[in-house]
């Protein structure tokens, strides 16, 4: 593999995600403005509804910012070459990940979503690249949830999961043979 393989971000998928997160945000905003409207047999306490609204707004803002910024960037979502991979699909930007640091590539299904998990030899070195405490928390959450800090999804890429999986696995296997 001599050239960079670039997979673009799919603006339609990003807009769809932004739409759903905005609906969630507006619903939570209504929880905060008029919690008494949402009291029911299940939850009669308007303070709990207010708190759920605040937490929902915070969560929505955490997800809205990176998606909104990706909408206006013309960067490739994923760049793969003979030396490694640059993943711009996630909220975490770990920079360039060398194939020599990747121990394994696995596929995981979680609900309806499929993910490619890159297990790294020296995750601590990649964690040091994160300067934001929210991103460090998210990386630790990924470690607990998936067993690694790096997971790649096709949800914002202009390709199917099968194409993404085939491309990354073939590149990884090809470059592991060169390294060994």
Biotite code that builds the C-alpha atoms (Angstrom):
import biotite.structure as struc

atoms = struc.array([
    struc.Atom([0.000, 0.000, 0.000], chain_id="A", res_id=1, res_name="UNK", atom_name="CA", element="C"),
    struc.Atom([1.703, 3.142, -1.183], chain_id="A", res_id=2, res_name="UNK", atom_name="CA", element="C"),
    struc.Atom([-1.112, 5.684, -1.170], chain_id="A", res_id=3, res_name="UNK", atom_name="CA", element="C"),
    struc.Atom([-3.332, 7.152, 1.478], chain_id="A", res_id=4, res_name="UNK", atom_name="CA", element="C"),
    struc.Atom([-6.832, 5.716, 1.411], chain_id="A", res_id=5, res_name="UNK", atom_name="CA", element="C"),
    struc.Atom([-9.288, 8.392, 2.477], chain_id="A", res_id=6, res_name="UNK", atom_name="CA", element="C"),
    struc.Atom([-12.917, 7.863, 3.433], chain_id="A", res_id=7, res_name="UNK", atom_name="CA", element="C"),
    struc.Atom([-14.932, 11.063, 3.573], chain_id="A", res_id=8, res_name="UNK", atom_name="CA", element="C"),
    struc.Atom([-17.375, 12.059, 6.270], chain_id="A", res_id=9, res_name="UNK", atom_name="CA", element="C"),
    struc.Atom([-20.993, 11.628, 5.177], chain_id="A", res_id=10, res_name="UNK", atom_name="CA", element="C"),
    struc.Atom([-22.702, 14.987, 5.733], chain_id="A", res_id=11, res_name="UNK", atom_name="CA", element="C"),
    struc.Atom([-26.189, 13.433, 5.417], chain_id="A", res_id=12, res_name="UNK", atom_name="CA", element="C"),
    struc.Atom([-25.479, 10.991, 8.256], chain_id="A", res_id=13, res_name="UNK", atom_name="CA", element="C"),
    struc.Atom([-24.092, 13.824, 10.371], chain_id="A", res_id=14, res_name="UNK", atom_name="CA", element="C"),
    struc.Atom([-27.179, 15.980, 9.690], chain_id="A", res_id=15, res_name="UNK", atom_name="CA", element="C"),
    struc.Atom([-29.450, 13.076, 10.625], chain_id="A", res_id=16, res_name="UNK", atom_name="CA", element="C"),
    struc.Atom([-27.585, 12.626, 13.923], chain_id="A", res_id=17, res_name="UNK", atom_name="CA", element="C"),
    struc.Atom([-27.730, 16.378, 14.579], chain_id="A", res_id=18, res_name="UNK", atom_name="CA", element="C"),
    struc.Atom([-31.483, 16.342, 13.962], chain_id="A", res_id=19, res_name="UNK", atom_name="CA", element="C"),
    struc.Atom([-32.116, 13.582, 16.511], chain_id="A", res_id=20, res_name="UNK", atom_name="CA", element="C"),
    struc.Atom([-29.790, 15.088, 19.105], chain_id="A", res_id=21, res_name="UNK", atom_name="CA", element="C"),
    struc.Atom([-31.516, 18.470, 18.670], chain_id="A", res_id=22, res_name="UNK", atom_name="CA", element="C"),
    struc.Atom([-34.904, 16.844, 19.313], chain_id="A", res_id=23, res_name="UNK", atom_name="CA", element="C"),
    struc.Atom([-33.452, 15.286, 22.474], chain_id="A", res_id=24, res_name="UNK", atom_name="CA", element="C"),
    struc.Atom([-31.963, 18.667, 23.458], chain_id="A", res_id=25, res_name="UNK", atom_name="CA", element="C"),
    struc.Atom([-35.273, 20.497, 22.959], chain_id="A", res_id=26, res_name="UNK", atom_name="CA", element="C"),
    struc.Atom([-37.181, 17.862, 24.935], chain_id="A", res_id=27, res_name="UNK", atom_name="CA", element="C"),
    struc.Atom([-34.736, 18.198, 27.824], chain_id="A", res_id=28, res_name="UNK", atom_name="CA", element="C"),
    struc.Atom([-35.005, 21.981, 27.551], chain_id="A", res_id=29, res_name="UNK", atom_name="CA", element="C"),
    struc.Atom([-38.781, 21.643, 27.994], chain_id="A", res_id=30, res_name="UNK", atom_name="CA", element="C"),
    struc.Atom([-38.153, 19.421, 31.037], chain_id="A", res_id=31, res_name="UNK", atom_name="CA", element="C"),
    struc.Atom([-36.178, 22.305, 32.554], chain_id="A", res_id=32, res_name="UNK", atom_name="CA", element="C"),
    struc.Atom([-38.622, 25.085, 31.588], chain_id="A", res_id=33, res_name="UNK", atom_name="CA", element="C"),
    struc.Atom([-41.861, 23.343, 32.555], chain_id="A", res_id=34, res_name="UNK", atom_name="CA", element="C"),
    struc.Atom([-41.177, 20.240, 34.657], chain_id="A", res_id=35, res_name="UNK", atom_name="CA", element="C"),
    struc.Atom([-44.726, 20.245, 36.052], chain_id="A", res_id=36, res_name="UNK", atom_name="CA", element="C"),
    struc.Atom([-46.039, 19.513, 32.532], chain_id="A", res_id=37, res_name="UNK", atom_name="CA", element="C"),
    struc.Atom([-44.173, 16.201, 32.480], chain_id="A", res_id=38, res_name="UNK", atom_name="CA", element="C"),
    struc.Atom([-45.255, 14.865, 35.867], chain_id="A", res_id=39, res_name="UNK", atom_name="CA", element="C"),
    struc.Atom([-47.063, 11.549, 35.574], chain_id="A", res_id=40, res_name="UNK", atom_name="CA", element="C"),
    struc.Atom([-47.847, 8.364, 37.461], chain_id="A", res_id=41, res_name="UNK", atom_name="CA", element="C"),
    struc.Atom([-44.287, 7.179, 36.785], chain_id="A", res_id=42, res_name="UNK", atom_name="CA", element="C"),
    struc.Atom([-42.573, 10.329, 38.071], chain_id="A", res_id=43, res_name="UNK", atom_name="CA", element="C"),
    struc.Atom([-44.535, 12.840, 40.142], chain_id="A", res_id=44, res_name="UNK", atom_name="CA", element="C"),
    struc.Atom([-41.595, 14.859, 41.421], chain_id="A", res_id=45, res_name="UNK", atom_name="CA", element="C"),
    struc.Atom([-40.925, 17.913, 39.242], chain_id="A", res_id=46, res_name="UNK", atom_name="CA", element="C"),
    struc.Atom([-37.429, 18.322, 40.747], chain_id="A", res_id=47, res_name="UNK", atom_name="CA", element="C"),
    struc.Atom([-36.393, 14.929, 39.368], chain_id="A", res_id=48, res_name="UNK", atom_name="CA", element="C"),
    struc.Atom([-37.767, 15.883, 35.942], chain_id="A", res_id=49, res_name="UNK", atom_name="CA", element="C"),
    struc.Atom([-35.865, 19.196, 36.137], chain_id="A", res_id=50, res_name="UNK", atom_name="CA", element="C"),
    struc.Atom([-32.632, 17.354, 37.043], chain_id="A", res_id=51, res_name="UNK", atom_name="CA", element="C"),
    struc.Atom([-33.119, 14.878, 34.189], chain_id="A", res_id=52, res_name="UNK", atom_name="CA", element="C"),
    struc.Atom([-33.580, 17.871, 31.870], chain_id="A", res_id=53, res_name="UNK", atom_name="CA", element="C"),
    struc.Atom([-30.331, 19.508, 33.027], chain_id="A", res_id=54, res_name="UNK", atom_name="CA", element="C"),
    struc.Atom([-28.369, 16.252, 32.646], chain_id="A", res_id=55, res_name="UNK", atom_name="CA", element="C"),
    struc.Atom([-29.912, 15.687, 29.209], chain_id="A", res_id=56, res_name="UNK", atom_name="CA", element="C"),
    struc.Atom([-28.942, 19.183, 28.067], chain_id="A", res_id=57, res_name="UNK", atom_name="CA", element="C"),
    struc.Atom([-25.350, 18.627, 29.186], chain_id="A", res_id=58, res_name="UNK", atom_name="CA", element="C"),
    struc.Atom([-25.209, 15.266, 27.421], chain_id="A", res_id=59, res_name="UNK", atom_name="CA", element="C"),
    struc.Atom([-26.723, 16.696, 24.228], chain_id="A", res_id=60, res_name="UNK", atom_name="CA", element="C"),
    struc.Atom([-24.224, 19.575, 24.186], chain_id="A", res_id=61, res_name="UNK", atom_name="CA", element="C"),
    struc.Atom([-21.323, 17.139, 24.621], chain_id="A", res_id=62, res_name="UNK", atom_name="CA", element="C"),
    struc.Atom([-22.501, 15.268, 21.514], chain_id="A", res_id=63, res_name="UNK", atom_name="CA", element="C"),
    struc.Atom([-23.629, 18.313, 19.496], chain_id="A", res_id=64, res_name="UNK", atom_name="CA", element="C"),
    struc.Atom([-20.334, 20.199, 19.532], chain_id="A", res_id=65, res_name="UNK", atom_name="CA", element="C"),
    struc.Atom([-18.120, 17.616, 17.770], chain_id="A", res_id=66, res_name="UNK", atom_name="CA", element="C"),
    struc.Atom([-20.828, 16.683, 15.259], chain_id="A", res_id=67, res_name="UNK", atom_name="CA", element="C"),
    struc.Atom([-21.530, 20.307, 14.436], chain_id="A", res_id=68, res_name="UNK", atom_name="CA", element="C"),
    struc.Atom([-17.823, 21.045, 13.963], chain_id="A", res_id=69, res_name="UNK", atom_name="CA", element="C"),
    struc.Atom([-17.417, 18.008, 11.648], chain_id="A", res_id=70, res_name="UNK", atom_name="CA", element="C"),
    struc.Atom([-20.271, 19.248, 9.500], chain_id="A", res_id=71, res_name="UNK", atom_name="CA", element="C"),
    struc.Atom([-18.235, 22.249, 8.341], chain_id="A", res_id=72, res_name="UNK", atom_name="CA", element="C"),
    struc.Atom([-14.829, 20.587, 8.092], chain_id="A", res_id=73, res_name="UNK", atom_name="CA", element="C"),
    struc.Atom([-13.713, 19.105, 4.811], chain_id="A", res_id=74, res_name="UNK", atom_name="CA", element="C"),
    struc.Atom([-11.278, 16.685, 6.434], chain_id="A", res_id=75, res_name="UNK", atom_name="CA", element="C"),
    struc.Atom([-11.389, 13.018, 5.570], chain_id="A", res_id=76, res_name="UNK", atom_name="CA", element="C"),
    struc.Atom([-13.132, 10.933, 8.209], chain_id="A", res_id=77, res_name="UNK", atom_name="CA", element="C"),
    struc.Atom([-10.580, 8.144, 8.050], chain_id="A", res_id=78, res_name="UNK", atom_name="CA", element="C"),
    struc.Atom([-7.117, 8.022, 6.494], chain_id="A", res_id=79, res_name="UNK", atom_name="CA", element="C"),
    struc.Atom([-5.341, 4.687, 6.144], chain_id="A", res_id=80, res_name="UNK", atom_name="CA", element="C"),
    struc.Atom([-1.811, 4.209, 4.850], chain_id="A", res_id=81, res_name="UNK", atom_name="CA", element="C"),
    struc.Atom([1.097, 1.786, 5.177], chain_id="A", res_id=82, res_name="UNK", atom_name="CA", element="C"),
    struc.Atom([2.211, 3.304, 8.486], chain_id="A", res_id=83, res_name="UNK", atom_name="CA", element="C"),
    struc.Atom([-1.114, 3.473, 10.301], chain_id="A", res_id=84, res_name="UNK", atom_name="CA", element="C"),
    struc.Atom([-4.513, 5.041, 10.561], chain_id="A", res_id=85, res_name="UNK", atom_name="CA", element="C"),
    struc.Atom([-5.902, 8.486, 11.365], chain_id="A", res_id=86, res_name="UNK", atom_name="CA", element="C"),
    struc.Atom([-9.420, 8.301, 12.814], chain_id="A", res_id=87, res_name="UNK", atom_name="CA", element="C"),
    struc.Atom([-11.425, 11.518, 12.561], chain_id="A", res_id=88, res_name="UNK", atom_name="CA", element="C"),
    struc.Atom([-14.804, 9.804, 13.080], chain_id="A", res_id=89, res_name="UNK", atom_name="CA", element="C"),
    struc.Atom([-14.824, 9.846, 16.857], chain_id="A", res_id=90, res_name="UNK", atom_name="CA", element="C"),
    struc.Atom([-15.079, 12.526, 19.496], chain_id="A", res_id=91, res_name="UNK", atom_name="CA", element="C"),
    struc.Atom([-11.615, 11.508, 20.594], chain_id="A", res_id=92, res_name="UNK", atom_name="CA", element="C"),
    struc.Atom([-8.881, 12.657, 18.304], chain_id="A", res_id=93, res_name="UNK", atom_name="CA", element="C"),
    struc.Atom([-5.921, 10.477, 19.201], chain_id="A", res_id=94, res_name="UNK", atom_name="CA", element="C"),
    struc.Atom([-4.030, 11.560, 16.120], chain_id="A", res_id=95, res_name="UNK", atom_name="CA", element="C"),
    struc.Atom([-2.133, 9.087, 13.988], chain_id="A", res_id=96, res_name="UNK", atom_name="CA", element="C"),
    struc.Atom([-2.185, 5.490, 15.248], chain_id="A", res_id=97, res_name="UNK", atom_name="CA", element="C"),
    struc.Atom([0.754, 3.404, 14.027], chain_id="A", res_id=98, res_name="UNK", atom_name="CA", element="C"),
    struc.Atom([0.107, -0.157, 12.857], chain_id="A", res_id=99, res_name="UNK", atom_name="CA", element="C"),
    struc.Atom([3.079, -1.200, 14.986], chain_id="A", res_id=100, res_name="UNK", atom_name="CA", element="C"),
    struc.Atom([1.132, -0.075, 18.092], chain_id="A", res_id=101, res_name="UNK", atom_name="CA", element="C"),
    struc.Atom([-1.984, -2.073, 17.150], chain_id="A", res_id=102, res_name="UNK", atom_name="CA", element="C"),
    struc.Atom([-2.116, -5.521, 18.783], chain_id="A", res_id=103, res_name="UNK", atom_name="CA", element="C"),
    struc.Atom([-5.410, -6.638, 17.238], chain_id="A", res_id=104, res_name="UNK", atom_name="CA", element="C"),
    struc.Atom([-8.474, -5.503, 15.313], chain_id="A", res_id=105, res_name="UNK", atom_name="CA", element="C"),
    struc.Atom([-11.807, -6.929, 16.460], chain_id="A", res_id=106, res_name="UNK", atom_name="CA", element="C"),
    struc.Atom([-15.446, -6.454, 15.497], chain_id="A", res_id=107, res_name="UNK", atom_name="CA", element="C"),
    struc.Atom([-18.044, -5.865, 18.195], chain_id="A", res_id=108, res_name="UNK", atom_name="CA", element="C"),
    struc.Atom([-21.803, -5.544, 17.930], chain_id="A", res_id=109, res_name="UNK", atom_name="CA", element="C"),
    struc.Atom([-23.500, -3.426, 20.565], chain_id="A", res_id=110, res_name="UNK", atom_name="CA", element="C"),
    struc.Atom([-27.250, -3.152, 20.037], chain_id="A", res_id=111, res_name="UNK", atom_name="CA", element="C"),
    struc.Atom([-27.750, -2.242, 16.392], chain_id="A", res_id=112, res_name="UNK", atom_name="CA", element="C"),
    struc.Atom([-24.305, -0.676, 16.074], chain_id="A", res_id=113, res_name="UNK", atom_name="CA", element="C"),
    struc.Atom([-21.154, -2.388, 14.874], chain_id="A", res_id=114, res_name="UNK", atom_name="CA", element="C"),
    struc.Atom([-17.702, -1.209, 15.842], chain_id="A", res_id=115, res_name="UNK", atom_name="CA", element="C"),
    struc.Atom([-14.133, -2.005, 14.940], chain_id="A", res_id=116, res_name="UNK", atom_name="CA", element="C"),
    struc.Atom([-11.981, -2.095, 18.045], chain_id="A", res_id=117, res_name="UNK", atom_name="CA", element="C"),
    struc.Atom([-8.265, -1.395, 17.822], chain_id="A", res_id=118, res_name="UNK", atom_name="CA", element="C"),
    struc.Atom([-6.406, -2.834, 20.782], chain_id="A", res_id=119, res_name="UNK", atom_name="CA", element="C"),
    struc.Atom([-3.264, -0.795, 21.369], chain_id="A", res_id=120, res_name="UNK", atom_name="CA", element="C"),
    struc.Atom([0.027, -1.861, 22.876], chain_id="A", res_id=121, res_name="UNK", atom_name="CA", element="C"),
    struc.Atom([0.640, 1.430, 24.683], chain_id="A", res_id=122, res_name="UNK", atom_name="CA", element="C"),
    struc.Atom([-2.726, 3.061, 25.343], chain_id="A", res_id=123, res_name="UNK", atom_name="CA", element="C"),
    struc.Atom([-1.235, 5.333, 28.009], chain_id="A", res_id=124, res_name="UNK", atom_name="CA", element="C"),
    struc.Atom([0.872, 7.109, 25.376], chain_id="A", res_id=125, res_name="UNK", atom_name="CA", element="C"),
    struc.Atom([-2.255, 7.798, 23.340], chain_id="A", res_id=126, res_name="UNK", atom_name="CA", element="C"),
    struc.Atom([-4.175, 8.909, 26.447], chain_id="A", res_id=127, res_name="UNK", atom_name="CA", element="C"),
    struc.Atom([-1.490, 11.557, 27.048], chain_id="A", res_id=128, res_name="UNK", atom_name="CA", element="C"),
    struc.Atom([-2.420, 13.133, 23.712], chain_id="A", res_id=129, res_name="UNK", atom_name="CA", element="C"),
    struc.Atom([-5.839, 14.073, 25.093], chain_id="A", res_id=130, res_name="UNK", atom_name="CA", element="C"),
    struc.Atom([-5.783, 17.517, 26.666], chain_id="A", res_id=131, res_name="UNK", atom_name="CA", element="C"),
    struc.Atom([-9.468, 17.814, 27.573], chain_id="A", res_id=132, res_name="UNK", atom_name="CA", element="C"),
    struc.Atom([-10.804, 16.205, 30.773], chain_id="A", res_id=133, res_name="UNK", atom_name="CA", element="C"),
    struc.Atom([-14.095, 15.316, 29.032], chain_id="A", res_id=134, res_name="UNK", atom_name="CA", element="C"),
    struc.Atom([-12.208, 13.453, 26.306], chain_id="A", res_id=135, res_name="UNK", atom_name="CA", element="C"),
    struc.Atom([-10.085, 11.656, 28.909], chain_id="A", res_id=136, res_name="UNK", atom_name="CA", element="C"),
    struc.Atom([-13.268, 10.578, 30.673], chain_id="A", res_id=137, res_name="UNK", atom_name="CA", element="C"),
    struc.Atom([-14.724, 9.427, 27.348], chain_id="A", res_id=138, res_name="UNK", atom_name="CA", element="C"),
    struc.Atom([-11.551, 7.420, 26.612], chain_id="A", res_id=139, res_name="UNK", atom_name="CA", element="C"),
    struc.Atom([-11.772, 5.723, 30.012], chain_id="A", res_id=140, res_name="UNK", atom_name="CA", element="C"),
    struc.Atom([-15.445, 5.005, 29.354], chain_id="A", res_id=141, res_name="UNK", atom_name="CA", element="C"),
    struc.Atom([-14.477, 3.425, 26.013], chain_id="A", res_id=142, res_name="UNK", atom_name="CA", element="C"),
    struc.Atom([-11.895, 1.293, 27.823], chain_id="A", res_id=143, res_name="UNK", atom_name="CA", element="C"),
    struc.Atom([-14.545, -0.008, 30.234], chain_id="A", res_id=144, res_name="UNK", atom_name="CA", element="C"),
    struc.Atom([-17.266, -0.395, 27.581], chain_id="A", res_id=145, res_name="UNK", atom_name="CA", element="C"),
    struc.Atom([-15.228, -1.872, 24.712], chain_id="A", res_id=146, res_name="UNK", atom_name="CA", element="C"),
    struc.Atom([-11.947, -2.998, 26.273], chain_id="A", res_id=147, res_name="UNK", atom_name="CA", element="C"),
    struc.Atom([-9.936, -0.419, 24.322], chain_id="A", res_id=148, res_name="UNK", atom_name="CA", element="C"),
    struc.Atom([-9.880, 3.356, 23.908], chain_id="A", res_id=149, res_name="UNK", atom_name="CA", element="C"),
    struc.Atom([-10.103, 3.204, 20.100], chain_id="A", res_id=150, res_name="UNK", atom_name="CA", element="C"),
    struc.Atom([-13.289, 2.180, 18.354], chain_id="A", res_id=151, res_name="UNK", atom_name="CA", element="C"),
    struc.Atom([-14.217, 3.045, 14.802], chain_id="A", res_id=152, res_name="UNK", atom_name="CA", element="C"),
    struc.Atom([-17.766, 3.204, 13.525], chain_id="A", res_id=153, res_name="UNK", atom_name="CA", element="C"),
    struc.Atom([-19.184, 3.859, 10.087], chain_id="A", res_id=154, res_name="UNK", atom_name="CA", element="C"),
    struc.Atom([-21.994, 6.067, 11.425], chain_id="A", res_id=155, res_name="UNK", atom_name="CA", element="C"),
    struc.Atom([-20.421, 9.289, 10.111], chain_id="A", res_id=156, res_name="UNK", atom_name="CA", element="C"),
    struc.Atom([-18.452, 7.791, 7.200], chain_id="A", res_id=157, res_name="UNK", atom_name="CA", element="C"),
    struc.Atom([-19.446, 7.586, 3.563], chain_id="A", res_id=158, res_name="UNK", atom_name="CA", element="C"),
    struc.Atom([-19.176, 3.772, 3.426], chain_id="A", res_id=159, res_name="UNK", atom_name="CA", element="C"),
    struc.Atom([-20.823, 0.646, 4.759], chain_id="A", res_id=160, res_name="UNK", atom_name="CA", element="C"),
    struc.Atom([-19.538, -1.182, 7.815], chain_id="A", res_id=161, res_name="UNK", atom_name="CA", element="C"),
    struc.Atom([-18.599, -4.201, 5.697], chain_id="A", res_id=162, res_name="UNK", atom_name="CA", element="C"),
    struc.Atom([-16.425, -2.052, 3.400], chain_id="A", res_id=163, res_name="UNK", atom_name="CA", element="C"),
    struc.Atom([-14.826, -0.348, 6.388], chain_id="A", res_id=164, res_name="UNK", atom_name="CA", element="C"),
    struc.Atom([-14.114, -3.658, 8.109], chain_id="A", res_id=165, res_name="UNK", atom_name="CA", element="C"),
    struc.Atom([-12.637, -5.223, 4.976], chain_id="A", res_id=166, res_name="UNK", atom_name="CA", element="C"),
    struc.Atom([-10.427, -2.199, 4.298], chain_id="A", res_id=167, res_name="UNK", atom_name="CA", element="C"),
    struc.Atom([-9.064, -1.875, 7.832], chain_id="A", res_id=168, res_name="UNK", atom_name="CA", element="C"),
    struc.Atom([-8.501, -5.610, 8.328], chain_id="A", res_id=169, res_name="UNK", atom_name="CA", element="C"),
    struc.Atom([-6.719, -5.990, 4.991], chain_id="A", res_id=170, res_name="UNK", atom_name="CA", element="C"),
    struc.Atom([-4.538, -2.926, 5.667], chain_id="A", res_id=171, res_name="UNK", atom_name="CA", element="C"),
    struc.Atom([-3.750, -4.112, 9.187], chain_id="A", res_id=172, res_name="UNK", atom_name="CA", element="C"),
    struc.Atom([-2.883, -7.660, 8.083], chain_id="A", res_id=173, res_name="UNK", atom_name="CA", element="C"),
    struc.Atom([-0.819, -6.411, 5.144], chain_id="A", res_id=174, res_name="UNK", atom_name="CA", element="C"),
    struc.Atom([1.194, -4.044, 7.287], chain_id="A", res_id=175, res_name="UNK", atom_name="CA", element="C"),
    struc.Atom([1.619, -6.505, 10.176], chain_id="A", res_id=176, res_name="UNK", atom_name="CA", element="C"),
    struc.Atom([3.284, -8.909, 7.709], chain_id="A", res_id=177, res_name="UNK", atom_name="CA", element="C"),
    struc.Atom([5.692, -6.161, 6.628], chain_id="A", res_id=178, res_name="UNK", atom_name="CA", element="C"),
    struc.Atom([6.533, -5.290, 10.250], chain_id="A", res_id=179, res_name="UNK", atom_name="CA", element="C"),
    struc.Atom([7.088, -8.942, 11.236], chain_id="A", res_id=180, res_name="UNK", atom_name="CA", element="C"),
])
